[in-house]
Amino acid sequence: MKSRNLDKKILAFTLIIKASTSVQAEPVISNISFGADAQITVYGSEFGRGPNIVLYDDFETASIIDGRLELQPKIGSWYSVASSSPAIYLDQRKNKSLFVRGKGHAALVFGVEDSKGLYGLSPFTEIFFSYSVKDLAEFPGDGGENFSFSTRSSTKDAWMMLGDRGDNLSYSLSFNTPSGNDLYIPAWTGNGFNIAGNTTKLEPTFWQPELTKNWAFQDWNTTFFHAKLDPKDPYGPAEGYFGFINNNSYHVNKRSGNLIQDLRSEGLPYAYWDRIKFFAWMNEGDANVERLLDDVYVAIGPNANARVVISDAPSLEQSSHILNLPIRSWDQEKISISLPKYIMENSQKNLYIRVINSENQSSNSLRLCKDCPVAPKLELVN
């Protein structure tokens, strides 16, 4: 009898553990409806909560007025735009990209203005962002060529930090404006792609060998990054990953370790970020550099990881291009989206849409087309 009672207690305890460790169900897309002006609605279930998208710029509305670069993102705004001899690139379909080096020079800073922020920008401890780069000429840095890397440190395309000089804590302290927590995402070091910082040491290190092996020279490389600090232990292990997609590969590298370093004893008491600098530093060396930027997407705060994406194959592993979409509204069973108009004009390629929830679980994919055959609706019969 005692044995039976013990078995019952063990079973009950096991069920409690399973219930407490259950994860969110995977999202499912059932159908898509098309509205006017490239508006679509995705229907389904288990979408969870949506992200707070604070910047979306595909540069389709970029212009040069009186020699000055004017950017008007579809969502949010750039905190600062610095450019000299600005230039915009048009591809064969007249889609716009921004020259950041070469024919034009641009340095862009993302940040959400906030008068209560330490340095005038809203702090964040969770973020998902993505951007795409392409070289029309040689890879930056001494010895960089059309199809080979430089042997020297040469790129830090996206540099996340706290404060304007988050890359130099001692310098910022001299002005009584402690800044730091910097991460370049990623940097070309001369030996490979790495995520680290000038003032931030990651343990273990966070090298990206798959990107080094699979960089698409003379083509688009889309990178994406998620970071989420533990509010109870911000200097300890964090959630996050770095990923990329291009014509050569799709890969996600999950982070195991910290994403900021405890530098309180050195004068930095703040455990968060407030900005990303795009193309703040590049060592062009003797290379003939013509680097393009496109499709910048940033979400911050809870559920930043949730997103809707379009790719050019039914699975992400088979895809060579991916685009994070601007969201108009999001609830558990319906998501409204404003598609970039050139997406629907791209009739020569099959495109597939999927929902990824905040747990990074992906839904099924559906082909994005107005005249797709409607699949029969399945119903369970008792």
N, C-alpha and C positions, 0 to 999 in steps of 0.2 A: 504493500500500500504506500509506504514511504517512497519507494522508487517511482511509482506512478505519479505521486504528487510532485516529486522533484522534476520528472520529465515535463509535467504540465507547466511548472514554473520556468523551466529552461525554454520551452516553446513560446510562452508568453513574452519572456524577455527578448527572445530572438525576433519576434514580430514587432516589438517596440523599437528595437534597433533598426530593422528594415524600414519601418515607417518613418523614423526620424532621419534616416539617411537617403530617403527617396529624392530623386532629382526631378527637375521639371521635364514634363513630357515633350517629345520632339514636335516642332511645328509641322503643320500639314497645310499645303495649298490645295484648295478644291477647284477654284476657277478664277478667272480674271475678266473684268469688264473694262471697256475702253470708253472714255468720255471725249469731250472736245479739248482742243489745244494740248494734245499729248498728255492728258490726264488719264491715269488708270487706277483701278481699285483691285486689290488682291484680297480674295476671300478664303477663309480656312479656319483653322483652330489652333490653339496652344501657341499663339504668337507671343504671349507674355507682354511685358511692358516695353515701350519703345524708347529710343535714345533721345537725348537733347543735342540735336545737330546745331552747332554754332558757326560752322563755316562750310560752304560748298561753292567752289569756284572752278568751272570748267573753261573759263576765259573766253567763252563765246561772246560775251558782251564787252570784252576788253577793247580799248581804243587808245589811240595816241592823238592828243589834242595839243597843238602848239608845242610839240616836242616833249610833251609830258605824258607818262603812262597813267591811264585812268582805268581802274578796276572796279567792277560792280558785281560782286558775287551774287549768286542766286539766293544764298542764305548767309546772313551775317555780313561782316565786313573785315577787311584787313586792318590791324592796328596801325601798321605803318608800311609804306611802300617807298623804297628808294631805288631809283633807276637812272642810268645814264645811257644816252643813245638808245632809247627803248625800241624794241622791235617785236613784232608779232608774226608768227609763222602760220601759213595756211597750207593744209595738206590738199590732196587731190579732190576731196569732197568739200573743201573750203571750211573745214573745221579748224578752229584756232587753238594754238598753243603759244606759250610765252617763252621767248628767248631769255634765259637767265645768265648765260655767258656766251661770248662770241660776238654775234651780230648785235646783240643787245646785252645789257648788264642790269640785273635786278636782284634786290635783296628784300624779301618780304617777311613781315613779322605777324604771326597770329597771336591774338590775345583778346579777351573780352573785357572791355572797359568797365571798371567798377570803382567808384570813389572810395569804397570801403576796403578795397584791396591794398595790401602792403605797399605796392608800387603802382597803384592805379589800375591793376588788372585783377580779374577774378581768379582766386586760387582753385586748383583742382588736384584731386588725388586719384582720379580715374579718368582714362582717356582712351579713345580709339581714333587713330588717324591714318590716312592713306594718301599717297601721291604717286605720280608717274613721271619718269625721266627718260629721255632719249637723246643720244648723241648723234648728230648728223655728220660729225667729223671724228677727230681723235679723242680717245679717253683722256681726261685731264691729268696733268702731271708730266714731269720730265720722262721722256721715253714712251709716253702713251701713244698708241697708234690706233688705227681704225678697228683692229680686231685683237688688241692686246692691252693689258693694264700698264700703268706706270709702276716703276719699282720704288716709288716714294709715296709718302702720305700725301693725298691730294684732294680728297672730297669729304665734306661734312654737309650733306645736302639738307638735312633736317636736324636742328639742334634744340632740344627741349631743355628748359631751365627755369629757375626762379630768379627774377631780376634781370636787368639789362646786361650785367656782367656776371651771369651765372657760371661762366667758364673760368672765372678768376676770383676766388674767394678773397685772397689776401688783398688784391687791388680794390675790390668792393668795400672791404672793411676800412680801408684808408679813407673812404668817403662816408663811413658810418652807414652804409647801405648793404648789409650782409646779403650776398647773393650766392647761389650755387645750385646743387642738385642737377647738374647738367648731364645730359645724355645725347650723344650724336647717334642718329638712327637712320642708316648706319654710316660709318666712315670707311673710306678706302685707306688702309694703313700702309700700303706698299707690299704687304704680305697677305692680305685678305680683308674681307669686310668684317667689321667689328662694331658692337654696341658697347660704349663705355663713356667716360667723360674726363674732362681735364681735372675737375675737382671731385668727381665721383668714381669710386673704386667698386666694381662689382665682384662679388664672390659667390659662386665661381665666375670666371670670365664668361662673356656671351658672344663668342665668335660665330660667324655665319658662313661656314664652309660651303653649304649648298648654293648660296648665292654666288660665292666666288667661282665655283665650278660651273654654274649655269647662267652667268650673266649674259644677257642678249646684247651683243655689240650691234650698233647701228639700228636698234629697235627699241620698242617700249619695254621698260621694266617698272612694274607696279609693286610698290612695297606697302605693307600695312603693319601697324603696331598697336598692341593693347597693353595697358598697364593699369593695375589696381592695387593700391597700397592697403595694407591692413591697418585700420584706424587704431587698433590696440597695440600694434607693433610695426609702425611704418618703416623702421629700419631693418626689419626682419624679412623673411621670405614673402615675396609678393606674387600676385597673379599676373599673368601676361604672356605674350608671345610676340614673335616677329615672323612675318611671312612675306612671300613674294610670289608673283606670277609673271611669266613671260612666255615667249615661243618655245623655250627650252624646258621649262619645268614649272610646277606648282609645289610649294613647300611651306610648311609651318613649323617653326622651332619654338617649343614651349619653354618659357622661362622657369628655371629652378634656382631661386636665390633672391637677393635683394635687388631693388631698383633705385634706391637712394642710399646714401652713406651717412652714418651718424657723425656729424661734425659739430655737435653742440660745444664740445670742449675747445674747438677752434674758432667759435664765434658765430656759428650758423644755427639758430634755434628753430628754424622753420622746416617742416617736413611736407612740402608740397611743391608744385610747379605753378607757373602763371603764364607761360608763353612758349611758342616754338618759333625759332628763327629759320627761315628757309633760305639757303644759299648765302649765309652770313660769312662763310669762309670756303675758299677753294684755292688750291695751289695749281694754277694752270701750267706752270713751267714752260717748257718749249713746245707743248702740244698745241695743235690747231683746234681749239675748242669751240663747239657750237652745241651747247646743251639746252634742251627744251624741258619745260615743266608743264604738266597738265593734271586736271582732275584732282584737286586738293579737297579732301573731305575730313572734317574734324567733328567729333562728338565728345562731350565731357560729362562727368557726373554719373550717377547710377544708370545702369543699363547702356552705357556708352558702347558696349560690345554688340548690341542688337542692331541689325541692319538688313536692308534689302539689296540684293546684288543682281547684276546681269552679267552673264558670261557667255562665251561662244561655243559651249559644249554642254551636254546634259549633266556632266559631273565636273566639279572643280579640278579634279586630277587630270581630266582630259582637256581642260581649257587653256587658252594662251592669253586671254584678256579678261579682265574683270572690272566692273564699274559699280561703286557704291552709289546708291540713288538718293536724291533729296526727298524727304518724307513730308507730306502735308499733315497727316494725322495717322495715329496708330492705336488700335485697341486689340483685344484678344482675338477677334475674329475678322477684322477688316483693317486694311492699311491702304491709305490713299497716297498716291505718288505723282509727282510732276516729272515726267520723263523729259530728258533733253530731246529737243525736236529731231536732232540728227539721228537719234536711235531708231525712230520709226521710219526714217528715210533710208536707212541702211537695209535695203531689201535683198542684198546679195548674200547675206550671211544669216544663218540661223542663230537666234539669240534666246537664251534661257534665263528665267527669273527664279529666284529662290529667297526664302526668308531665313535668316539666321538669328536665333534668339540670344538673350544676354548670357546664356550658358554656353554659347558658341555651338549650339546644336543646329544643324541645317535641315531644312524641310526638303521635300521632293522638289524637283525642278519642273517648270512648265515652259513650253516653247512660247515665246512672246510673239503672237501674231493675231490679227483681227479675225482671220478667216480659217483658223485651225478647226479640224473636225471636232465636234463635241463628243467626248467619251460618254458611254452609257453610265447612268447613275446607279451605283450598287446599293442595294438595300438588303438588310438582314431579315429573313423570314423565320418566325418562330415555329 
